[in-house]
Amino acid sequence: MKNHILPLLPASWHLFVPKLVTVFQQGYSLQNFRADTISGLTVAIVALPLAMALGIASGATPAEGLITLVVGGLLISLLGGSRYQIGGPTGAFVVVIFNVIAQHGYDGLIIATLMAGAILVAAGLARMGTWIKYIPQPVVTGFTSGIAVIIFSSQIKDLFGLEIEKVPGDFFEKWQSFWEARDSFSPESIMIAVVALTILIVLKKFAPKLPAFLIAVVTTSLLVWLFKIEVATIGSAFGGIPHNIPFPQWPVLSLEKMQVLLPSALTIAFLAGVESLLSAVVADGMTGRRHRSNCELVAQGVANAASALFGGMPATGAIARTATNIRSGAFSPVSGVLHAVFVLLFMVFLAPLASFIPLACLAAILVIVAWNMSEFDRFQHLMRAPLGDKAVLIITFLLTVMVDLTVAIEVGVVMAAILFMHRMSQAVEMQTDTSLIESDVDDYNRPASDSNQQREQLPEGVEAFQIRGPFFFGVASRLLDVLDHMIAPPKVFILRMRHVPLIDASGDTALEEFINRCRKQGTTVILSGMQPHCREILAQMGFFDHHSDILEVDNFQAALEKARLIIFR
């Protein structure tokens, strides 16, 4: 039955209608439900051990991780603006959660998460979802790589079975405590960790479609149970996991406590917003769909507030699980809803078995998570960027590891802004009152240095766009929107860059992604009129090594001639 909700709403509010409503309005069949059920079950199998591991790594318990997955994951899929988003606890929150619990207790985390939920809802209603493009790539990579180092460090105790009453929060003090407790290592824990790591690495290489996390957990748990191996388990450390979800409770709020927790709440809101929208962008790139960023922020806010009331932790979109959802054949947000339902069923019927899961296995899982989060290849790639971008990357990374994530993000963004202003002052050519990415209509209506052609004279199957002004992190993502506005992909896409005086690391990333997306849909890209300075930066970052077959010409007229040869050959 056709849903008439959308036509009744003002046009500006269509952007806040959940994707689930859109799916049902367009029609939902039994075949679609079957596909969502399979993908939901697949993601649940992946998410179950991960949620428990992240709960422990955050200084909470496996129960809090599972509550977050069920409550947060359910609401993110029900209310979100992405068709395939899978929500729940993620590694990005580990550092923040651990610090908040250490300083203010778990009650403090509940209040901070509740405040973060309100901030996210307000940000979504204020249409701030599109602002994420202003977070430069070196900052994002710097703090995610820093978080990966911290997550890895936090697993040393369980990997080696060290006897430490309480692991310090400070990075250097933490490693000092590990060294002092080195004689207390457990050979049994090391053996379990090695078995788990071997399973995870081998399956990823030779059988990537199998649920490696679950297989590692089941295998090591069976070893512990069958051979009575003396290692720390979820049962011995936490008394097991609950077989249901607790009733919601409103925390005791005070203005003084809220003021103290505001910086943590802002950090949680920032991380939830950034990671969820990055995940939605990844999903769009994999499927060709378009997410509603502001609707997604509102859903993230509601999900975080609800997770706090049920005694959970912060939640956000999980990039790896969202990708798994898509690869498993998901059709709609129903798969995300079902993934939360399946985890709840696991808790109800299989909770007693979780007591046998060894902590060393969960630590091994988090080591793999940390490696994936480290984005080593991207970090290495950005180290070839100009000095300014490199400095932002390294300082954000070091501050994340050694000081505080909030400080790292603040300093990184401010440094990037100062760097941009410096680059703007060096730009030889300045233009105002023009769109940063626009059609070439004006060029065709008046004489130009490289073309006197009218837009209508473009050969059929050829599209041309011109970028005006610095191609920096603030506008890089807009290039990716160009393809989404086209009814059908062109055979040739001419990207005019004569009026681009400079390009930064985020511009390089966006240009690479744009070209890769064009290749997937059979579109040939021609770069026209690139400035020597921009070409030098792209060459320095290895752009032309990755795209040695890219077509590059001196001017627009040459690009048109090249396009005609491609079209009519």
C-alpha positions, -999 to 999 in steps of 0.1 A, spaced: 0 0 0 14 34 -10 25 56 19 12 92 17 33 106 45 59 123 23 34 144 2 18 158 34 50 172 47 65 206 38 91 202 11 120 213 34 111 185 58 114 157 33 151 155 42 142 144 78 119 115 67 137 82 76 148 60 47 126 32 61 95 53 53 108 59 18 114 22 13 79 12 23 65 40 2 83 27 -29 72 -9 -22 85 -37 -1 82 -74 -11 86 -107 6 118 -112 -15 132 -79 -1 124 -91 34 142 -124 27 173 -105 15 172 -82 46 168 -112 69 199 -129 55 220 -98 57 207 -89 91 217 -123 105 251 -121 89 258 -87 104 245 -98 138 270 -127 138 298 -102 131 286 -76 155 279 -99 186 315 -106 196 327 -71 186 301 -54 208 313 -74 238 349 -67 231 343 -30 227 324 -29 259 353 -43 278 379 -21 260 359 10 269 362 2 306 326 -10 309 313 -46 305 302 -69 277 266 -62 287 269 -25 280 283 -32 246 254 -55 237 227 -31 251 242 -3 229 241 -26 199 205 -36 204 190 -2 214 213 21 194 215 -2 164 177 -6 163 169 31 164 196 42 140 181 18 113 145 28 122 150 65 121 182 70 100 187 88 67 209 60 52 194 29 36 221 5 47 236 20 79 244 -4 107 248 13 141 262 3 175 294 7 196 326 14 176 363 17 183 362 55 179 345 59 212 368 36 233 392 64 243 365 89 253 343 63 271 373 50 291 383 85 302 348 95 312 342 64 332 377 68 349 370 104 358 332 105 364 321 69 368 295 51 346 268 76 357 289 103 342 290 85 309 252 81 309 248 118 314 275 127 288 259 103 262 224 117 269 237 153 263 255 141 232 222 128 219 205 161 224 234 179 207 232 156 177 194 161 173 199 199 175 228 197 149 206 177 126 176 201 129 200 230 123 210 214 90 247 209 101 250 174 85 266 189 54 293 206 75 312 173 79 329 181 46 348 208 64 367 182 85 400 178 66 414 144 58 446 147 78 426 154 110 403 124 105 432 101 97 453 115 125 428 109 153 415 75 139 451 62 137 458 76 172 427 58 185 439 26 169 472 28 188 453 34 221 430 5 215 459 -18 208 477 -6 239 446 -13 260 446 -50 249 481 -59 261 469 -69 296 444 -95 283 465 -106 254 493 -117 278 472 -124 308 491 -98 329 480 -95 366 473 -57 369 446 -46 393 438 -14 374 454 -3 341 463 34 341 446 57 315 477 76 306 495 61 275 530 61 290 519 50 325 500 22 309 530 8 291 551 13 322 526 -9 342 527 -35 315 565 -37 318 564 -39 356 539 -68 354 558 -86 327 567 -116 349 530 -123 356 522 -132 320 500 -163 313 512 -188 287 476 -200 284 463 -165 275 491 -161 250 482 -194 234 445 -185 232 453 -151 217 476 -167 191 449 -192 181 424 -164 177 447 -142 157 456 -171 135 420 -178 128 412 -142 121 442 -136 97 438 -169 78 401 -166 73 404 -130 61 429 -141 35 414 -174 23 377 -172 33 367 -136 38 330 -143 36 330 -165 67 322 -148 101 358 -148 113 351 -131 147 324 -156 156 345 -186 145 374 -173 166 352 -169 197 335 -203 193 368 -221 187 387 -206 217 356 -209 240 354 -247 231 392 -250 238 388 -234 272 357 -255 281 370 -289 268 405 -287 282 397 -267 313 422 -240 304 428 -215 333 424 -182 316 402 -151 323 368 -154 307 337 -132 306 322 -154 333 352 -151 357 357 -114 351 321 -101 346 298 -129 358 285 -135 322 261 -113 302 224 -105 308 196 -124 290 175 -94 285 175 -56 281 170 -36 313 142 -11 317 151 26 309 161 48 338 164 86 339 198 96 354 201 122 382 210 154 365 226 185 380 237 217 362 272 214 378 277 179 365 264 187 331 289 216 328 318 194 338 307 167 313 300 192 284 334 188 267 330 150 268 295 152 254 307 175 226 334 150 217 310 121 217 286 140 195 314 150 171 327 114 168 291 100 164 283 126 137 316 123 118 318 85 118 281 79 110 282 103 80 315 89 68 299 55 70 269 67 51 291 82 24 309 48 21 276 31 17 266 56 -10 298 49 -29 292 12 -28 256 13 -39 251 46 -58 223 57 -34 221 90 -15 218 94 22 200 122 41 228 136 63 206 157 86 181 129 91 210 107 100 222 131 127 188 133 143 186 95 143 221 93 159 209 117 186 178 98 194 197 65 194 224 78 218 199 93 242 180 60 242 211 40 247 220 61 277 186 56 293 188 19 289 223 19 305 243 15 273 272 34 257 275 59 228 265 45 194 272 55 158 273 41 123 299 14 119 317 15 85 329 -21 85 295 -35 96 277 -13 71 299 -26 43 293 -61 54 255 -54 54 257 -42 18 279 -71 6 254 -96 22 227 -83 -1 207 -59 22 178 -41 5 167 -16 31 170 -4 68 150 -35 78 183 -55 77 197 -31 104 165 -35 125 167 -73 122 205 -73 131 195 -58 164 167 -82 169 189 -112 162 215 -100 188 187 -97 213 176 -132 206 212 -144 210 212 -127 245 179 -143 255 188 -179 245 226 -181 245 236 -159 274 250 -187 296 274 -198 268 290 -164 268 306 -171 302 332 -194 285 345 -167 261 381 -160 269 392 -123 273 423 -131 253 402 -139 223 383 -107 226 416 -88 229 428 -105 197 396 -93 179 403 -58 191 439 -60 178 425 -67 143 400 -38 148 428 -15 158 448 -25 127 419 -18 105 413 15 122 449 26 118 444 32 81 481 26 77 480 29 39 462 62 41 485 75 68 515 65 47 499 82 17 493 114 36 530 115 47 537 123 10 514 154 12 528 189 14 544 199 47 514 216 62 491 186 57 518 164 70 521 185 102 484 185 108 483 147 105 513 141 128 503 166 155 467 153 155 480 117 158 504 125 187 479 146 206 453 118 204 478 92 217 496 113 243 472 140 255 435 139 247 412 132 218 392 164 223 424 185 223 437 167 192 406 174 172 405 211 183 441 217 175 439 197 142 410 217 129 424 250 139 458 241 123 440 231 91 421 264 91 453 284 96 470 264 69 441 271 45 443 308 52 480 308 45 475 289 12 447 314 3 472 343 8 496 326 -16 470 320 -43 478 341 -73 443 340 -87 413 349 -66 377 347 -77 345 357 -59 308 354 -63 310 321 -82 301 285 -73 331 264 -64 319 237 -87 297 248 -115 286 240 -150 304 256 -180 273 274 -192 289 309 -188 320 299 -207 299 288 -236 279 321 -237 309 344 -238 344 342 -254 369 323 -233 405 316 -236 400 279 -243 366 275 -259 340 295 -278 316 265 -279 281 266 -266 272 240 -241 246 226 -265 275 218 -289 290 193 -266 289 158 -282 262 136 -268 276 115 -240 301 142 -229 298 163 -197 321 192 -187 324 208 -153 348 235 -141 362 239 -106 369 275 -96 391 284 -66 413 264 -43 405 227 -42 408 223 -5 391 202 22 360 224 23 350 218 -13 366 185 -21 335 165 -12 314 186 -36 331 170 -65 316 137 -56 281 151 -57 285 159 -94 279 124 -106 250 119 -83 230 147 -99 232 131 -134 204 110 -147 228 87 -166 266 86 -164 283 102 -194 308 84 -216 334 112 -211 337 136 -182 359 167 -188 371 182 -155 384 217 -160 410 228 -135 426 259 -150 411 281 -123 424 259 -94 454 276 -79 461 250 -52 450 216 -41 455 198 -7 455 162 6 417 161 9 414 174 -27 437 146 -38 416 120 -19 384 133 -35 398 134 -70 410 98 -67 376 87 -54 358 106 -82 380 90 -109 375 55 -93 337 60 -93 338 71 -129 358 41 -139 333 18 -122 305 32 -144 325 32 -176 332 70 -177 365 83 -191 378 113 -172 398 140 -190 417 166 -168 420 199 -186 443 229 -179 458 217 -146 482 243 -131 518 231 -126 517 237 -88 486 214 -85 502 188 -107 533 189 -86 514 182 -54 494 154 -70 526 138 -84 542 141 -49 513 122 -34 515 94 -60 483 104 -79 497 97 -113 513 64 -101 478 52 -93 463 67 -124 490 63 -150 464 60 -178 446 93 -169 440 116 -198 454 151 -193 453 179 -218 464 216 -218 431 233 -226 394 228 -230 395 227 -268 420 198 -267 397 181 -242 368 184 -266 388 169 -295 399 140 -273 363 134 -261 351 133 -298 377 107 -306 365 86 -277 328 90 -285 330 83 -322 357 56 -323 
